[in-house]
Amino acid sequence: MLGHVRRTTRLDVGLALAFTGIAYLVWVLVAWATRGLVADMVSFSAAFDPNFPPATRIVRIVFVDAGVAIDLVGILWLVVSMFLIIYASRQKFSISWAWMSGLCQATVAALGGVLVAWAVHLPYQPVAARSVPAATIISWEKLSGISLPILAVLAILIWVTFLVLLLVERARVNRRGPSLRDGLRTNIYR
């Protein structure tokens, strides 16, 4: 239940943290694949028909020309999910909000992938060969080409930072971190 606050356990936090990382990974993989798909479509179709249907032009603008915006939205969504996990670990509200955020991020990425696949296949119709237009690469396309790997590494650093932050907070609550003796006591002396 999203509004109900119950005791959030370490297992809840760990699972939400892992799922948030996986949801961002889905976002990155879909963004990478769709960007490559649209870029290939543009280079292939330039030799045949440079006039794209309106849906294909919009997808090209959003996913290739302004692809850096999609990368930034993905990383901001990851940060919001991480803050939701931290607040849930402090018993401020339910961990379900972090799960919902990660689930929504993965769903939006999947729907975006379906939209791009549909729009990319619209212009493939039998057309006569025409002259090749001038280069279509603009500065935003170049920025979008390098932004995804850079922001993916940044997202991994953010994810690890939040993981360490949660571990430090857990150690502070316990007044000491786990020792080797604690591990032996739980595994051997039962």
Backbone hydrogen bonds, N-H to C=O, Kabsch-Sander energy under -0.5 kcal/mol:
donor,donor_aa,acceptor,acceptor_aa,energy
6,R,4,H,-0.6
9,T,7,R,-0.6
13,V,9,T,-2.0
14,G,10,R,-2.7
15,L,11,L,-2.7
16,A,12,D,-2.3
17,L,13,V,-2.5
18,A,14,G,-2.4
19,F,15,L,-2.7
20,T,16,A,-2.3
21,G,17,L,-1.9
22,I,18,A,-2.2
23,A,19,F,-2.6
24,Y,20,T,-2.1
25,L,21,G,-2.0
26,V,22,I,-2.4
27,W,23,A,-2.1
28,V,24,Y,-2.6
29,L,25,L,-2.6
30,V,26,V,-2.5
31,A,27,W,-2.5
32,W,28,V,-2.7
33,A,29,L,-2.5
34,T,30,V,-2.8
35,R,31,A,-2.1
36,G,32,W,-2.0
37,L,33,A,-2.4
38,V,34,T,-2.7
39,A,35,R,-2.3
40,D,36,G,-2.4
41,M,37,L,-2.1
42,V,38,V,-2.4
43,S,39,A,-2.3
44,F,40,D,-2.5
45,S,41,M,-2.8
46,A,42,V,-1.3
47,A,44,F,-0.8
48,F,45,S,-0.9
49,D,45,S,-2.1
52,F,50,P,-0.9
57,R,53,P,-2.2
58,I,54,P,-2.3
59,V,55,A,-2.2
60,R,56,T,-2.3
61,I,57,R,-2.3
62,V,58,I,-2.6
63,F,59,V,-3.0
64,V,60,R,-2.0
65,D,60,R,-2.0
66,A,61,I,-2.4
67,G,64,V,-1.0
69,A,66,A,-1.3
70,I,66,A,-0.8
71,D,67,G,-1.9
72,L,68,V,-2.4
73,V,69,A,-2.4
74,G,70,I,-2.1
75,I,71,D,-2.0
76,L,72,L,-2.5
77,W,73,V,-2.4
78,L,74,G,-1.8
79,V,75,I,-2.1
80,V,76,L,-2.5
81,S,77,W,-2.3
82,M,78,L,-2.2
83,F,79,V,-2.3
84,L,80,V,-2.2
85,I,81,S,-1.9
86,I,82,M,-2.4
87,Y,83,F,-2.7
88,A,84,L,-2.0
89,S,85,I,-2.3
90,R,86,I,-1.3
91,Q,88,A,-1.5
92,K,87,Y,-2.6
93,F,87,Y,-0.5
97,W,94,S,-1.2
98,A,95,I,-0.6
99,W,95,I,-1.7
100,M,96,S,-2.8
101,S,97,W,-2.2
102,G,98,A,-2.3
103,L,99,W,-2.6
104,C,100,M,-2.5
105,Q,101,S,-2.2
106,A,102,G,-2.3
107,T,103,L,-2.2
108,V,104,C,-2.8
109,A,105,Q,-2.1
110,A,106,A,-2.2
111,L,107,T,-2.7
112,G,108,V,-2.3
113,G,109,A,-2.1
114,V,110,A,-2.0
115,L,111,L,-2.4
116,V,112,G,-2.4
117,A,113,G,-2.3
118,W,114,V,-2.2
119,A,115,L,-2.5
120,V,116,V,-2.7
121,H,117,A,-1.2
122,L,119,A,-0.7
125,Q,123,P,-1.9
127,V,125,Q,-0.5
130,R,47,A,-1.3
142,K,138,I,-1.7
143,L,139,S,-2.3
144,S,140,W,-2.5
145,G,141,E,-1.7
146,I,142,K,-1.1
147,S,143,L,-1.6
148,L,144,S,-0.8
150,I,146,I,-1.2
151,L,147,S,-2.9
152,A,148,L,-2.2
153,V,149,P,-1.8
154,L,150,I,-2.0
155,A,151,L,-2.4
156,I,152,A,-1.9
157,L,153,V,-2.1
158,I,154,L,-2.4
159,W,155,A,-2.7
160,V,156,I,-2.6
161,T,157,L,-2.3
162,F,158,I,-2.5
163,L,159,W,-2.1
164,V,160,V,-2.7
165,L,161,T,-2.6
166,L,162,F,-2.3
167,L,163,L,-2.1
168,V,164,V,-2.7
169,E,165,L,-2.3
170,R,166,L,-2.1
171,A,167,L,-2.2
172,R,168,V,-2.2
173,V,169,E,-1.9
174,N,170,R,-1.9
175,R,171,A,-0.7
176,R,171,A,-0.6
183,G,179,S,-1.5
184,L,180,L,-2.1
185,R,181,R,-2.6
186,T,182,D,-1.9
187,N,183,G,-1.6
188,I,184,L,-3.0
189,Y,184,L,-1.1
190,R,188,I,-1.4
